[in-house]
Amino acid sequence: MAKLIIKLISCVSDLVNNDPDVHDRLKVVFFPDFNVQNAQHIYPAADLSEQISTAGLEASGTGNMKFSMNGALTIGTLDGANVEIREEVGAENFFLFGLDATQVQDMKTRGYNPHGIYEQNTTLREVLDFISSGTLAAGDKSLFRPLVDNLLWHDPFLVLADYQSYIDCQAEVSKLWGYTEAWTRKSILNVARMGKFSSDRSINDYCEMVWKVKPVPVD
């Protein structure tokens, strides 16, 4: 499934990057071999940090801290370190969307029906139908069928449940982006309020709460 998602990104990039109307304004790039070292090229350049993991899975960790420390504003769910970052930088300087962990659990307990969301949301239906049409895959309608079927009938990460909230939040992002001074102020505040996440503080916490060790004086 992961390889299929990468293939989808690649196919979308072929479409967008060769479109005569947007090719000189918008690019889709899949960064190969992404790791801590290569990430250093990304963090300082980013304006928006997308932390879209499902709330309660604790999938959002140190990457979002590095983005925020470098001035990127975060659009994300209440998952993992997103929760702490939002507390530190201020809710007004964080783009929040999606279900929280309790709502995720409640939805799964009641019986989650992603296909029902697909049927009710016209835009979402158009997106998934476009992926299924084969347009991105040189006419091959079967290539992305496993991906679409997984979303329609299983959707373990509740992607469709969070979809409309994400789209609405992205509209807020676009609106703020039009006000350079306001965006810059929030960016600076993100950097200024990220001191809690320094490695020194983290190691001190581990020493006190996990390892139960004290500093050893060195002559």
C-alpha positions as CSV (number, residue, x, y, z in Angstrom):
1,M,0.0,0.0,0.0
2,A,2.9,2.4,0.8
3,K,4.5,1.7,-2.6
4,L,1.1,2.4,-4.2
5,I,0.8,5.7,-2.4
6,I,4.3,6.7,-3.6
7,K,3.3,5.7,-7.2
8,L,0.2,7.9,-6.9
9,I,2.3,10.8,-5.8
10,S,4.6,10.2,-8.8
11,C,1.6,10.1,-11.2
12,V,0.2,13.3,-9.7
13,S,3.5,15.0,-10.1
14,D,3.6,14.0,-13.8
15,L,0.2,15.6,-14.3
16,V,0.8,18.8,-12.3
17,N,4.5,19.4,-13.3
18,N,3.7,19.2,-17.0
19,D,0.4,21.2,-17.0
20,P,1.0,24.3,-19.1
21,D,-1.2,26.4,-16.8
22,V,0.6,25.7,-13.5
23,H,3.9,24.1,-14.2
24,D,5.8,27.3,-13.6
25,R,3.9,28.0,-10.4
26,L,3.4,24.7,-8.7
27,K,5.5,21.5,-8.4
28,V,4.8,18.2,-6.8
29,V,8.0,16.5,-5.6
30,F,8.6,13.2,-3.8
31,F,11.8,13.5,-1.8
32,P,13.6,10.1,-2.1
33,D,15.6,8.6,0.8
34,F,14.1,11.0,3.3
35,N,16.1,10.8,6.6
36,V,17.4,13.0,9.3
37,Q,20.3,14.3,7.2
38,N,18.3,15.0,4.1
39,A,15.5,16.6,6.1
40,Q,17.9,19.5,6.9
41,H,17.1,20.7,3.3
42,I,13.4,20.7,4.0
43,Y,12.8,22.1,7.5
44,P,14.2,25.7,6.9
45,A,12.4,26.0,3.5
46,A,8.9,25.0,4.7
47,D,6.2,27.5,5.3
48,L,3.5,25.0,6.3
49,S,4.1,21.7,8.2
50,E,1.5,19.0,7.3
51,Q,1.0,16.8,10.4
52,I,-2.1,14.8,9.4
53,S,-1.8,11.6,11.3
54,T,-4.9,10.1,13.0
55,A,-5.5,11.4,16.5
56,G,-4.6,8.9,19.2
57,L,-2.0,6.9,17.2
58,E,1.0,9.0,18.4
59,A,2.4,9.1,14.9
60,S,3.3,12.7,14.9
61,G,6.7,13.2,16.6
62,T,10.0,15.1,16.3
63,G,9.6,16.2,12.6
64,N,6.8,18.6,13.4
65,M,9.0,20.1,16.2
66,K,11.8,20.7,13.7
67,F,9.4,22.4,11.2
68,S,8.0,24.6,13.9
69,M,11.4,25.6,15.2
70,N,12.3,26.7,11.7
71,G,9.3,28.9,11.4
72,A,6.7,26.7,9.6
73,L,3.2,26.9,10.8
74,T,1.5,23.6,11.5
75,I,-1.7,22.2,10.1
76,G,-2.5,19.1,12.0
77,T,-4.7,16.9,14.2
78,L,-4.5,16.5,18.0
79,D,-2.0,13.7,17.7
80,G,1.3,13.1,19.3
81,A,3.6,16.1,19.7
82,N,1.1,18.2,17.9
83,V,-0.8,18.5,21.2
84,E,2.2,19.8,23.0
85,I,3.2,22.1,20.2
86,R,-0.2,23.7,20.1
87,E,-0.1,24.2,23.8
88,E,3.2,26.0,23.6
89,V,2.8,28.1,20.5
90,G,-0.9,29.0,21.2
91,A,-4.0,27.6,19.6
92,E,-4.3,30.8,17.5
93,N,-0.9,30.0,15.9
94,F,-1.8,26.4,14.9
95,F,-4.2,25.2,12.2
96,L,-6.2,22.4,13.9
97,F,-8.5,20.0,12.0
98,G,-10.0,16.6,12.4
99,L,-11.3,14.3,15.1
100,D,-9.7,14.1,18.4
101,A,-8.7,10.7,19.9
102,T,-11.9,10.2,21.8
103,Q,-14.0,11.0,18.7
104,V,-11.9,8.6,16.7
105,Q,-12.5,5.8,19.2
106,D,-16.2,6.6,19.4
107,M,-16.6,6.5,15.6
108,K,-14.9,3.1,15.4
109,T,-16.9,1.7,18.3
110,R,-20.2,2.8,16.7
111,G,-19.2,1.3,13.3
112,Y,-17.4,3.5,10.9
113,N,-18.8,3.7,7.3
114,P,-16.3,5.5,5.0
115,H,-18.4,4.7,1.9
116,G,-21.2,6.7,3.4
117,I,-19.0,9.7,3.6
118,Y,-17.9,9.2,0.0
119,E,-21.5,9.1,-1.1
120,Q,-22.4,12.3,0.8
121,N,-19.4,14.5,-0.1
122,T,-19.5,15.5,-3.7
123,T,-15.9,16.9,-3.9
124,L,-14.4,13.8,-2.1
125,R,-16.3,11.6,-4.5
126,E,-15.0,13.5,-7.5
127,V,-11.4,13.1,-6.2
128,L,-11.7,9.3,-5.6
129,D,-13.5,8.7,-8.9
130,F,-10.8,10.6,-10.7
131,I,-8.1,8.4,-9.1
132,S,-10.2,5.3,-10.1
133,S,-10.7,6.5,-13.7
134,G,-7.2,5.6,-14.8
135,T,-6.4,9.1,-16.0
136,L,-3.3,9.2,-13.7
137,A,-2.2,5.8,-14.8
138,A,-2.2,5.9,-18.6
139,G,-5.7,4.5,-18.7
140,D,-5.1,1.6,-16.2
141,K,-8.2,1.6,-14.0
142,S,-6.9,-1.2,-11.9
143,L,-3.6,0.3,-10.7
144,F,-5.0,2.4,-7.9
145,R,-8.1,0.3,-7.2
146,P,-6.6,-1.3,-4.1
147,L,-5.9,2.1,-2.6
148,V,-9.4,3.5,-3.4
149,D,-11.1,0.3,-2.2
150,N,-9.1,0.5,1.1
151,L,-10.4,4.0,1.7
152,L,-14.0,3.2,0.7
153,W,-14.5,0.0,2.6
154,H,-11.9,0.0,5.4
155,D,-10.1,3.4,5.9
156,P,-8.3,2.3,9.1
157,F,-6.9,5.8,9.6
158,L,-10.3,7.6,9.1
159,V,-8.9,9.6,6.2
160,L,-12.4,10.2,4.8
161,A,-13.8,11.2,8.2
162,D,-11.2,14.0,8.5
163,Y,-11.3,15.0,4.8
164,Q,-13.8,17.9,4.9
165,S,-12.4,19.3,8.1
166,Y,-8.9,19.3,6.5
167,I,-10.2,21.0,3.3
168,D,-12.0,23.7,5.5
169,C,-8.8,24.2,7.5
170,Q,-6.7,24.6,4.3
171,A,-9.1,27.4,3.3
172,E,-8.1,29.2,6.5
173,V,-4.4,28.6,5.6
174,S,-4.9,30.1,2.2
175,K,-6.7,33.1,3.7
176,L,-3.9,33.8,6.2
177,W,-1.2,33.4,3.5
178,G,-2.6,36.4,1.8
179,Y,-1.7,38.6,4.8
180,T,2.1,38.4,4.9
181,E,2.5,40.4,8.2
182,A,0.0,38.2,10.1
183,W,1.6,35.0,8.8
184,T,5.1,36.2,9.6
185,R,4.0,37.1,13.2
186,K,2.6,33.6,13.8
187,S,5.8,32.1,12.3
188,I,8.0,34.1,14.6
189,L,5.9,33.2,17.6
190,N,6.2,29.5,16.7
191,V,10.0,29.8,16.7
192,A,10.1,31.8,19.9
193,R,7.8,29.5,21.9
194,M,9.5,26.2,21.0
195,G,12.1,26.3,23.7
196,K,10.4,23.5,25.6
197,F,11.4,21.0,22.9
198,S,15.2,21.5,23.2
199,S,17.3,18.4,23.4
200,D,18.7,19.6,26.8
201,R,15.2,19.7,28.3
202,S,14.3,16.3,26.9
203,I,17.5,14.6,28.2
204,N,16.9,16.1,31.6
205,D,13.4,14.8,31.7
206,Y,14.6,11.3,30.7
207,C,17.3,11.4,33.4
208,E,14.8,12.4,36.1
209,M,11.7,10.4,35.1
210,V,12.9,7.4,33.2
211,W,16.5,6.6,33.9
212,K,16.6,7.9,37.5
213,V,20.1,9.1,37.2
214,K,21.9,12.3,38.4
215,P,24.7,14.3,36.8
216,V,28.2,13.2,37.6
217,P,30.6,16.1,38.3
218,V,33.8,15.9,36.2
219,D,37.0,17.6,37.3
